[in-house]
Amino acid sequence: MNDQRLYKILLAPHVSEKTATAAEMQGRHAFKVANDATKLEVRKAIEKLFKVEVKSVQIVNVKGKTKRFGASMGKRSDWRKAIVRLAEGQDIDFMSIEG
């Protein structure tokens, strides 16, 4: 697997009140990932980009909601979420990452 693929796997961190609590208490961080990403690819991308040791990866397919836009119905896109558990004593600092 080449470096270009690794950089396309992670799209964004998924930040919510629930994920912030999980990150603080259990060392579990959530990321929005590419729809065709595998657990192994997510693990390698996290380890390379953030220089941490990954203990486990769980992937969830999130279905897009059906919404009404005026008189017509629409649908938000489906997306994929990866929940990454880090080894004891490891943490991801998003502020130190340079773009």
PyMOL CGO cylinders between C-alpha atoms (Angstrom):
from pymol import cmd
from pymol.cgo import CYLINDER

trace = [
    CYLINDER, 0.00, 0.00, 0.00, 1.47, 3.33, -1.04, 0.3, 1, 1, 1, 1, 1, 1,
    CYLINDER, 1.47, 3.33, -1.04, 1.55, 6.63, 0.90, 0.3, 1, 1, 1, 1, 1, 1,
    CYLINDER, 1.55, 6.63, 0.90, -0.95, 8.35, -1.40, 0.3, 1, 1, 1, 1, 1, 1,
    CYLINDER, -0.95, 8.35, -1.40, -3.60, 5.77, -0.50, 0.3, 1, 1, 1, 1, 1, 1,
    CYLINDER, -3.60, 5.77, -0.50, -2.92, 6.23, 3.23, 0.3, 1, 1, 1, 1, 1, 1,
    CYLINDER, -2.92, 6.23, 3.23, -3.49, 9.97, 2.98, 0.3, 1, 1, 1, 1, 1, 1,
    CYLINDER, -3.49, 9.97, 2.98, -6.84, 9.46, 1.20, 0.3, 1, 1, 1, 1, 1, 1,
    CYLINDER, -6.84, 9.46, 1.20, -8.24, 7.06, 3.80, 0.3, 1, 1, 1, 1, 1, 1,
    CYLINDER, -8.24, 7.06, 3.80, -8.74, 9.48, 6.70, 0.3, 1, 1, 1, 1, 1, 1,
    CYLINDER, -8.74, 9.48, 6.70, -11.12, 12.28, 5.72, 0.3, 1, 1, 1, 1, 1, 1,
    CYLINDER, -11.12, 12.28, 5.72, -11.76, 14.09, 9.03, 0.3, 1, 1, 1, 1, 1, 1,
    CYLINDER, -11.76, 14.09, 9.03, -12.01, 13.52, 12.76, 0.3, 1, 1, 1, 1, 1, 1,
    CYLINDER, -12.01, 13.52, 12.76, -15.61, 12.99, 13.90, 0.3, 1, 1, 1, 1, 1, 1,
    CYLINDER, -15.61, 12.99, 13.90, -16.09, 15.28, 16.89, 0.3, 1, 1, 1, 1, 1, 1,
    CYLINDER, -16.09, 15.28, 16.89, -19.21, 15.15, 19.04, 0.3, 1, 1, 1, 1, 1, 1,
    CYLINDER, -19.21, 15.15, 19.04, -19.93, 15.16, 22.75, 0.3, 1, 1, 1, 1, 1, 1,
    CYLINDER, -19.93, 15.16, 22.75, -20.07, 11.36, 22.75, 0.3, 1, 1, 1, 1, 1, 1,
    CYLINDER, -20.07, 11.36, 22.75, -16.75, 10.90, 20.91, 0.3, 1, 1, 1, 1, 1, 1,
    CYLINDER, -16.75, 10.90, 20.91, -15.01, 13.53, 23.07, 0.3, 1, 1, 1, 1, 1, 1,
    CYLINDER, -15.01, 13.53, 23.07, -16.03, 11.63, 26.20, 0.3, 1, 1, 1, 1, 1, 1,
    CYLINDER, -16.03, 11.63, 26.20, -14.90, 8.31, 24.71, 0.3, 1, 1, 1, 1, 1, 1,
    CYLINDER, -14.90, 8.31, 24.71, -11.55, 9.81, 23.72, 0.3, 1, 1, 1, 1, 1, 1,
    CYLINDER, -11.55, 9.81, 23.72, -10.98, 11.20, 27.20, 0.3, 1, 1, 1, 1, 1, 1,
    CYLINDER, -10.98, 11.20, 27.20, -12.15, 8.19, 29.21, 0.3, 1, 1, 1, 1, 1, 1,
    CYLINDER, -12.15, 8.19, 29.21, -11.27, 5.19, 27.01, 0.3, 1, 1, 1, 1, 1, 1,
    CYLINDER, -11.27, 5.19, 27.01, -8.72, 6.41, 24.46, 0.3, 1, 1, 1, 1, 1, 1,
    CYLINDER, -8.72, 6.41, 24.46, -11.16, 5.85, 21.56, 0.3, 1, 1, 1, 1, 1, 1,
    CYLINDER, -11.16, 5.85, 21.56, -11.09, 8.35, 18.68, 0.3, 1, 1, 1, 1, 1, 1,
    CYLINDER, -11.09, 8.35, 18.68, -13.59, 8.51, 15.82, 0.3, 1, 1, 1, 1, 1, 1,
    CYLINDER, -13.59, 8.51, 15.82, -12.74, 9.41, 12.22, 0.3, 1, 1, 1, 1, 1, 1,
    CYLINDER, -12.74, 9.41, 12.22, -14.71, 9.82, 9.03, 0.3, 1, 1, 1, 1, 1, 1,
    CYLINDER, -14.71, 9.82, 9.03, -13.00, 7.50, 6.53, 0.3, 1, 1, 1, 1, 1, 1,
    CYLINDER, -13.00, 7.50, 6.53, -13.26, 6.62, 2.84, 0.3, 1, 1, 1, 1, 1, 1,
    CYLINDER, -13.26, 6.62, 2.84, -16.17, 4.34, 1.92, 0.3, 1, 1, 1, 1, 1, 1,
    CYLINDER, -16.17, 4.34, 1.92, -13.84, 1.58, 0.70, 0.3, 1, 1, 1, 1, 1, 1,
    CYLINDER, -13.84, 1.58, 0.70, -11.35, 1.73, 3.61, 0.3, 1, 1, 1, 1, 1, 1,
    CYLINDER, -11.35, 1.73, 3.61, -10.49, -1.46, 5.48, 0.3, 1, 1, 1, 1, 1, 1,
    CYLINDER, -10.49, -1.46, 5.48, -9.53, -1.89, 9.12, 0.3, 1, 1, 1, 1, 1, 1,
    CYLINDER, -9.53, -1.89, 9.12, -5.91, -2.59, 8.22, 0.3, 1, 1, 1, 1, 1, 1,
    CYLINDER, -5.91, -2.59, 8.22, -5.67, 0.53, 6.05, 0.3, 1, 1, 1, 1, 1, 1,
    CYLINDER, -5.67, 0.53, 6.05, -7.17, 2.69, 8.81, 0.3, 1, 1, 1, 1, 1, 1,
    CYLINDER, -7.17, 2.69, 8.81, -4.73, 1.24, 11.35, 0.3, 1, 1, 1, 1, 1, 1,
    CYLINDER, -4.73, 1.24, 11.35, -1.71, 1.93, 9.13, 0.3, 1, 1, 1, 1, 1, 1,
    CYLINDER, -1.71, 1.93, 9.13, -2.89, 5.46, 8.31, 0.3, 1, 1, 1, 1, 1, 1,
    CYLINDER, -2.89, 5.46, 8.31, -3.42, 6.38, 11.98, 0.3, 1, 1, 1, 1, 1, 1,
    CYLINDER, -3.42, 6.38, 11.98, -0.08, 4.92, 13.03, 0.3, 1, 1, 1, 1, 1, 1,
    CYLINDER, -0.08, 4.92, 13.03, 1.79, 6.73, 10.24, 0.3, 1, 1, 1, 1, 1, 1,
    CYLINDER, 1.79, 6.73, 10.24, 0.10, 10.14, 10.53, 0.3, 1, 1, 1, 1, 1, 1,
    CYLINDER, 0.10, 10.14, 10.53, -0.11, 10.46, 14.31, 0.3, 1, 1, 1, 1, 1, 1,
    CYLINDER, -0.11, 10.46, 14.31, 2.83, 8.21, 15.34, 0.3, 1, 1, 1, 1, 1, 1,
    CYLINDER, 2.83, 8.21, 15.34, 0.79, 6.23, 17.88, 0.3, 1, 1, 1, 1, 1, 1,
    CYLINDER, 0.79, 6.23, 17.88, 0.15, 2.54, 18.49, 0.3, 1, 1, 1, 1, 1, 1,
    CYLINDER, 0.15, 2.54, 18.49, -3.36, 1.36, 17.56, 0.3, 1, 1, 1, 1, 1, 1,
    CYLINDER, -3.36, 1.36, 17.56, -4.89, -1.38, 19.69, 0.3, 1, 1, 1, 1, 1, 1,
    CYLINDER, -4.89, -1.38, 19.69, -8.08, -2.00, 17.67, 0.3, 1, 1, 1, 1, 1, 1,
    CYLINDER, -8.08, -2.00, 17.67, -10.26, -0.57, 14.89, 0.3, 1, 1, 1, 1, 1, 1,
    CYLINDER, -10.26, -0.57, 14.89, -14.03, -0.80, 14.50, 0.3, 1, 1, 1, 1, 1, 1,
    CYLINDER, -14.03, -0.80, 14.50, -15.75, 0.37, 11.32, 0.3, 1, 1, 1, 1, 1, 1,
    CYLINDER, -15.75, 0.37, 11.32, -19.39, 1.47, 11.13, 0.3, 1, 1, 1, 1, 1, 1,
    CYLINDER, -19.39, 1.47, 11.13, -21.40, 2.22, 7.99, 0.3, 1, 1, 1, 1, 1, 1,
    CYLINDER, -21.40, 2.22, 7.99, -23.62, 5.23, 8.79, 0.3, 1, 1, 1, 1, 1, 1,
    CYLINDER, -23.62, 5.23, 8.79, -26.74, 5.51, 6.67, 0.3, 1, 1, 1, 1, 1, 1,
    CYLINDER, -26.74, 5.51, 6.67, -27.70, 8.96, 5.40, 0.3, 1, 1, 1, 1, 1, 1,
    CYLINDER, -27.70, 8.96, 5.40, -30.92, 10.47, 6.69, 0.3, 1, 1, 1, 1, 1, 1,
    CYLINDER, -30.92, 10.47, 6.69, -33.92, 11.16, 4.49, 0.3, 1, 1, 1, 1, 1, 1,
    CYLINDER, -33.92, 11.16, 4.49, -34.79, 14.86, 4.73, 0.3, 1, 1, 1, 1, 1, 1,
    CYLINDER, -34.79, 14.86, 4.73, -37.46, 17.10, 3.32, 0.3, 1, 1, 1, 1, 1, 1,
    CYLINDER, -37.46, 17.10, 3.32, -36.28, 20.12, 1.33, 0.3, 1, 1, 1, 1, 1, 1,
    CYLINDER, -36.28, 20.12, 1.33, -39.42, 22.19, 0.81, 0.3, 1, 1, 1, 1, 1, 1,
    CYLINDER, -39.42, 22.19, 0.81, -41.85, 20.16, -1.27, 0.3, 1, 1, 1, 1, 1, 1,
    CYLINDER, -41.85, 20.16, -1.27, -39.33, 17.52, -2.35, 0.3, 1, 1, 1, 1, 1, 1,
    CYLINDER, -39.33, 17.52, -2.35, -37.60, 14.74, -0.44, 0.3, 1, 1, 1, 1, 1, 1,
    CYLINDER, -37.60, 14.74, -0.44, -33.86, 14.32, -0.44, 0.3, 1, 1, 1, 1, 1, 1,
    CYLINDER, -33.86, 14.32, -0.44, -31.28, 12.01, 1.10, 0.3, 1, 1, 1, 1, 1, 1,
    CYLINDER, -31.28, 12.01, 1.10, -27.98, 12.77, 2.76, 0.3, 1, 1, 1, 1, 1, 1,
    CYLINDER, -27.98, 12.77, 2.76, -24.99, 10.70, 1.69, 0.3, 1, 1, 1, 1, 1, 1,
    CYLINDER, -24.99, 10.70, 1.69, -24.03, 7.47, 3.42, 0.3, 1, 1, 1, 1, 1, 1,
    CYLINDER, -24.03, 7.47, 3.42, -20.62, 7.59, 5.11, 0.3, 1, 1, 1, 1, 1, 1,
    CYLINDER, -20.62, 7.59, 5.11, -18.22, 5.40, 7.01, 0.3, 1, 1, 1, 1, 1, 1,
    CYLINDER, -18.22, 5.40, 7.01, -16.92, 5.94, 10.54, 0.3, 1, 1, 1, 1, 1, 1,
    CYLINDER, -16.92, 5.94, 10.54, -13.87, 4.30, 12.11, 0.3, 1, 1, 1, 1, 1, 1,
    CYLINDER, -13.87, 4.30, 12.11, -13.53, 4.07, 15.88, 0.3, 1, 1, 1, 1, 1, 1,
    CYLINDER, -13.53, 4.07, 15.88, -9.87, 3.65, 16.78, 0.3, 1, 1, 1, 1, 1, 1,
    CYLINDER, -9.87, 3.65, 16.78, -8.73, 2.47, 20.20, 0.3, 1, 1, 1, 1, 1, 1,
    CYLINDER, -8.73, 2.47, 20.20, -5.20, 3.48, 21.13, 0.3, 1, 1, 1, 1, 1, 1,
    CYLINDER, -5.20, 3.48, 21.13, -2.74, 1.63, 23.34, 0.3, 1, 1, 1, 1, 1, 1,
    CYLINDER, -2.74, 1.63, 23.34, -2.45, 2.61, 27.01, 0.3, 1, 1, 1, 1, 1, 1,
    CYLINDER, -2.45, 2.61, 27.01, -0.74, 5.96, 27.54, 0.3, 1, 1, 1, 1, 1, 1,
    CYLINDER, -0.74, 5.96, 27.54, -1.11, 7.05, 23.88, 0.3, 1, 1, 1, 1, 1, 1,
    CYLINDER, -1.11, 7.05, 23.88, -3.08, 10.10, 22.75, 0.3, 1, 1, 1, 1, 1, 1,
    CYLINDER, -3.08, 10.10, 22.75, -3.72, 11.99, 19.53, 0.3, 1, 1, 1, 1, 1, 1,
    CYLINDER, -3.72, 11.99, 19.53, -3.07, 15.72, 19.61, 0.3, 1, 1, 1, 1, 1, 1,
    CYLINDER, -3.07, 15.72, 19.61, -4.89, 17.33, 16.67, 0.3, 1, 1, 1, 1, 1, 1,
    CYLINDER, -4.89, 17.33, 16.67, -3.36, 20.77, 17.32, 0.3, 1, 1, 1, 1, 1, 1,
    CYLINDER, -3.36, 20.77, 17.32, 0.21, 19.61, 16.63, 0.3, 1, 1, 1, 1, 1, 1,
    CYLINDER, 0.21, 19.61, 16.63, -0.56, 18.28, 13.13, 0.3, 1, 1, 1, 1, 1, 1,
    CYLINDER, -0.56, 18.28, 13.13, 0.68, 20.45, 10.29, 0.3, 1, 1, 1, 1, 1, 1,
    CYLINDER, 0.68, 20.45, 10.29, -1.36, 20.58, 7.09, 0.3, 1, 1, 1, 1, 1, 1,
]
cmd.load_cgo(trace, "trace")
